[in-house]
Amino acid sequence: MPYFTLPDLGEGLQEAEVVEWHVKEGDTVKVDDLLLSVETAKAIVDIPAPRDGIIATLFVANGDLVHTGEPLLAFAGDEGSGSQTVVGNLQSKEDAENPDIFVVGAVPDSRPSGGTTPAIRALARHLGVNLDQIKGSGPAGSITLDDVQQQANLKHSHGDSTPLRGVARTMAKTMASAGQQVVPVSLFDQVSVSHWPQDTDITLRLIRAIVAGCQAEPAVNAWFDGEQLSMRLVEKVDLGIAVDTPDGLFVPVLRDVANREPSDLRQGLNRLRRDVEQRKIPARELQGATLTLSNFGTLAGRYATPVVVPPQVAIVGAGKRFAQPGIRNGEWFEDWQLPVSLTFDHRALNGGQAARFLAALLADLGH
């Protein structure tokens, strides 16, 4: 659908107020027929039709302020033509006789900072575009005609976008914030776990190994203040456990894992998972982790670089076990390997500290 936008009114003039429309929706016009009159800082200007056509939609009303390049109206037809813009020629006989009718010099732009004008809002309503989903590219973040047209084209091609809600929205914000702050580095390794009994509780086994890693390198169990560039070593290991649910990712905190019996830890894990799945977990149980475990291998993937969420300085990842050929007593056997990753914030930890932690973790898993 072709749009007719407010033409350039002369050097330095960026806006005009609609004085009167001389047509209405549904009218048929010929080129040069009078469409509307607008008032600039200097004069009232009559704007003619740039083409023959039927007026489909008026985007502004009498008294509205409209800026150069913003839509005045839409012509009917050409529905498949996308976002055409019809350019009008404002030069008239009176203009030719009075070349100095316009003020020379810049006029302050009264476009709302980061906002929209009536013309843009009307166009958005006409196209079914949600302005809240548009980041303006105009002055001071204002939304322009091109912004609305681009969003309309996306909607036409791919349908409406769905705003993130609830847990997904919170996670997106948390991940974006972490990505802007953390300097991530990852170490990858694997360890043979063929000696593990069939009924081994892998999560509890990983927790024990993480405790061993923290004992070897306490700096991994810490909080880092990026603004003050200060570290706080934490005595207790309060481990965040990533839990995948249909509603999104939760990370409840299993407290003081170094000083609890395996049976108590398993009961605590079961309770946290149950509370998460029932959406009854208190907010305090999702706060205060000093280190995080992501056991994504229960689903798929060998290695990963999970995101470190400040003020934590590290996150352990455990991948999906896989078999490789091994030799024992001169004979080949199927050797099951557990891939492990450690992603750490290089602002807070150096490579030696991270490697010492990972070495101690692997040694414990290998026993």
C-alpha positions in Angstrom: 0.0 0.0 0.0 1.6 3.3 -1.1 2.0 6.0 1.6 2.2 9.7 1.0 4.5 11.4 3.5 4.9 15.0 4.4 7.2 16.5 1.8 10.2 18.6 2.5 8.8 22.0 3.3 11.9 24.0 2.7 15.4 24.4 4.1 15.4 23.9 7.9 11.7 23.3 8.3 11.1 19.8 9.8 7.5 20.0 10.9 4.0 21.4 10.2 0.6 21.4 11.8 -2.4 20.1 9.9 -4.8 23.0 9.4 -7.5 21.3 7.3 -8.0 18.2 5.2 -9.7 18.8 1.9 -10.4 15.1 1.3 -11.7 12.2 3.3 -11.2 8.5 3.3 -12.8 6.9 0.2 -12.4 10.0 -2.0 -10.9 9.7 -5.5 -8.3 12.3 -6.4 -6.3 13.3 -9.5 -2.7 14.4 -9.5 -2.4 18.0 -8.2 -5.8 17.9 -6.5 -5.6 19.7 -3.2 -5.3 17.2 -0.3 -4.7 19.3 2.8 -3.3 22.5 4.2 -0.6 22.7 6.8 0.9 25.5 8.7 4.7 25.9 9.1 6.6 28.4 11.2 6.1 30.9 8.4 3.1 30.2 6.2 0.1 28.0 5.4 1.0 25.6 2.6 -1.4 23.7 0.4 -0.2 20.1 -0.4 -1.4 18.6 -3.6 -1.9 14.9 -4.5 1.2 13.4 -6.0 -0.7 10.8 -8.0 -4.2 9.6 -9.1 -5.8 7.3 -6.6 -8.4 6.5 -3.9 -7.7 7.7 -0.4 -7.7 4.6 1.8 -6.5 6.0 5.2 -5.7 9.4 6.7 -3.1 9.1 9.4 -3.3 12.6 10.9 -6.2 14.8 12.0 -6.7 18.6 12.0 -4.4 20.1 14.7 -1.9 17.2 14.6 1.8 18.0 14.3 3.6 16.0 11.6 7.3 15.8 10.8 8.9 15.6 7.4 8.9 12.0 6.1 6.0 10.9 8.3 2.9 9.5 6.7 -0.1 11.7 5.8 -2.2 9.2 4.0 -2.3 5.8 2.3 -3.6 5.2 -1.2 -5.8 2.2 -1.9 -4.5 -0.7 -4.0 -1.1 -2.2 -4.6 -1.5 -4.4 -1.5 1.4 -6.6 -2.4 3.8 -3.7 -3.0 5.0 -3.5 0.6 6.1 -0.2 2.0 6.1 2.1 -1.0 6.4 5.8 -0.3 5.0 8.3 -2.8 7.1 11.5 -3.0 5.2 14.6 -3.7 6.4 17.8 -5.3 5.5 20.9 -3.3 6.7 23.4 -5.9 3.7 25.5 -7.0 3.2 28.6 -9.1 3.0 30.7 -5.9 6.2 29.1 -4.6 8.0 30.0 -7.9 6.8 33.6 -7.6 7.8 33.8 -3.9 11.0 31.8 -3.6 11.7 33.2 -0.1 8.4 32.1 1.4 10.0 29.7 3.8 12.1 30.7 6.7 15.8 30.0 6.2 17.5 28.4 9.2 17.0 25.5 11.6 13.8 25.1 13.5 13.9 23.2 16.7 12.5 19.7 16.2 9.7 19.1 18.6 9.6 15.4 18.0 9.0 13.7 21.3 12.2 12.2 22.8 12.0 8.5 22.5 8.3 8.7 21.6 5.9 8.9 18.7 3.7 11.4 16.9 0.0 11.0 16.0 0.9 10.1 12.4 3.2 7.3 13.5 0.6 6.0 16.0 -2.1 6.1 13.4 0.1 4.2 10.8 1.0 1.6 13.5 -2.7 1.1 14.2 -3.5 0.8 10.5 -0.8 -1.8 10.0 -1.5 -3.7 13.3 2.0 -3.0 14.7 2.7 -2.8 18.4 4.9 0.2 19.0 6.1 -1.2 22.3 8.0 -3.8 20.3 9.9 -1.2 18.2 13.2 0.4 19.1 13.2 3.8 17.5 16.0 4.8 15.1 15.1 8.5 14.9 16.3 11.5 16.9 16.5 10.7 20.6 15.2 7.3 20.0 11.9 8.4 18.3 10.1 5.9 16.1 10.1 6.7 12.4 8.0 5.7 9.4 10.8 3.3 8.3 10.8 1.6 11.8 7.0 1.0 11.6 7.2 -0.2 8.0 10.0 -2.6 8.8 8.1 -4.1 11.7 5.0 -4.4 9.5 7.1 -6.2 6.9 8.4 -8.6 9.5 4.9 -9.3 10.8 3.6 -9.9 7.3 6.5 -12.3 6.5 6.9 -14.2 9.8 3.8 -13.4 11.9 3.6 -11.6 15.3 6.4 -11.9 17.7 5.7 -13.1 21.2 7.1 -11.1 24.1 9.0 -13.1 26.7 7.1 -13.5 30.0 7.8 -14.6 33.5 10.9 -16.9 33.9 12.0 -16.6 30.3 12.0 -12.8 30.5 13.9 -12.8 33.8 16.4 -15.3 32.4 16.9 -13.2 29.2 17.7 -10.1 31.3 20.0 -12.0 33.6 21.9 -13.6 30.8 22.2 -10.2 29.0 23.5 -8.6 32.1 26.0 -11.4 32.8 27.2 -11.2 29.2 28.0 -7.6 29.5 30.0 -8.0 32.7 31.8 -11.3 32.7 35.0 -12.1 30.9 34.4 -15.9 30.3 37.1 -18.5 29.8 36.4 -22.3 29.6 38.4 -25.4 30.4 37.4 -28.8 29.0 38.4 -32.3 30.1 37.0 -35.8 30.6 37.4 -38.5 33.1 36.9 -42.3 33.0 33.8 -43.3 35.1 33.7 -47.0 34.0 34.4 -48.0 37.6 31.2 -46.3 38.9 28.5 -48.7 40.1 25.4 -48.8 38.0 23.3 -47.2 40.6 25.6 -44.2 41.1 23.8 -41.0 41.8 25.6 -38.8 39.3 24.4 -35.5 40.6 25.6 -36.3 44.2 28.9 -37.6 42.7 29.4 -34.3 40.9 28.6 -32.4 44.1 31.2 -34.3 46.0 33.8 -33.6 43.3 32.9 -29.9 43.3 33.5 -29.8 47.1 36.9 -31.4 46.5 37.7 -28.8 43.9 36.7 -26.0 46.2 39.0 -27.4 48.9 41.9 -27.5 46.5 41.2 -23.9 45.2 38.9 -21.9 47.5 39.0 -18.9 45.2 36.5 -20.6 42.9 33.9 -20.5 45.7 33.7 -16.7 45.9 31.8 -13.6 45.0 33.4 -10.9 42.8 32.4 -7.2 42.8 33.2 -6.0 39.3 32.7 -2.3 40.2 34.9 -2.3 43.3 37.2 -5.0 41.8 37.1 -6.9 45.1 36.8 -10.6 46.0 34.9 -12.2 48.9 35.8 -15.8 49.6 32.8 -17.7 50.9 33.2 -20.3 53.6 30.2 -22.4 52.8 29.6 -24.0 49.4 26.0 -23.0 48.5 25.6 -24.7 45.1 23.1 -23.6 42.5 21.6 -26.5 40.6 20.3 -25.7 37.1 16.8 -27.3 36.8 15.1 -27.4 33.4 11.2 -27.1 33.4 8.5 -26.5 30.8 8.2 -23.0 32.3 11.9 -22.2 31.9 15.2 -22.6 33.7 15.4 -22.3 37.4 18.5 -22.4 39.6 17.6 -23.3 43.2 20.3 -23.3 45.8 21.4 -26.4 47.7 23.0 -25.0 50.9 26.2 -26.0 52.6 26.8 -29.0 50.4 30.3 -29.7 51.9 28.9 -30.5 55.4 25.9 -32.6 54.6 25.4 -36.4 54.2 24.6 -37.8 50.8 21.1 -38.9 51.9 20.4 -35.4 53.2 21.6 -33.8 50.0 19.4 -36.1 47.9 16.3 -35.3 50.0 17.2 -31.6 49.6 17.6 -32.0 45.8 14.3 -33.8 45.5 12.5 -31.1 47.6 14.0 -28.3 45.5 13.0 -29.9 42.2 9.5 -30.6 43.5 9.1 -27.0 44.6 10.4 -25.7 41.3 8.1 -27.9 39.2 5.1 -26.9 41.4 6.2 -23.3 41.2 6.1 -23.1 45.0 9.7 -22.4 45.6 10.4 -19.3 47.8 12.5 -16.6 46.3 15.1 -17.0 48.9 15.8 -20.5 47.7 16.8 -19.1 44.3 19.3 -16.6 45.8 22.8 -16.7 47.2 24.6 -19.4 45.2 28.3 -19.3 45.5 28.9 -21.7 42.6 26.6 -23.4 40.0 26.4 -26.9 38.5 24.7 -27.4 35.1 24.3 -31.1 34.5 23.1 -30.6 30.9 24.4 -34.1 29.9 21.2 -35.6 31.3 19.6 -34.3 28.0 22.4 -34.0 25.4 25.7 -32.4 24.7 29.3 -33.2 25.7 30.8 -29.8 26.3 29.4 -26.4 26.8 30.3 -22.9 28.0 27.5 -22.1 30.5 27.1 -18.5 31.5 28.6 -17.3 34.8 26.1 -15.1 36.6 27.7 -12.5 38.9 28.7 -12.2 41.7 29.6 -15.9 41.2 33.0 -16.5 39.5 32.5 -20.0 38.0 30.0 -22.6 36.8 30.7 -26.4 36.3 29.2 -28.2 33.3 28.7 -31.9 33.1 28.0 -33.4 29.7 26.6 -36.6 28.4 28.7 -39.7 29.0 30.2 -41.5 26.0 32.2 -44.7 25.4 35.6 -45.0 23.9 38.0 -47.9 23.5 40.2 -48.5 26.6 42.9 -51.1 27.5 42.9 -52.9 30.9 45.3 -55.8 31.6 46.2 -56.0 28.0 42.6 -56.3 26.8 40.2 -53.8 25.1 37.1 -52.7 26.9 34.4 -50.1 26.6 35.6 -47.1 28.7 32.9 -44.7 29.7 34.0 -41.1 29.8 32.3 -38.1 31.6 33.0 -34.8 29.8 33.4 -31.8 32.2 33.8 -28.1 31.7 34.6 -25.2 33.9 33.7 -21.7 32.8 35.1 -19.0 34.9 35.3 -15.2 35.1 38.8 -14.2 34.1 38.5 -10.9 35.9 38.4 -12.9 39.2 40.3 -16.1 38.5 43.5 -16.8 36.6 44.1 -20.0 34.6 46.2 -21.6 37.3 43.4 -21.3 39.9 40.8 -22.7 37.4 43.0 -25.6 36.4 43.8 -26.6 40.0 40.1 -26.6 40.8 39.3 -28.7 37.7 42.2 -31.1 38.3 40.9 -31.8 41.9 37.4 -32.3 40.6 38.5 -34.8 38.0 40.7 -36.6 40.5 37.7 -37.1 42.8 35.5 -38.3 40.0 38.1 -40.7 38.9 38.4 -42.4 42.3 
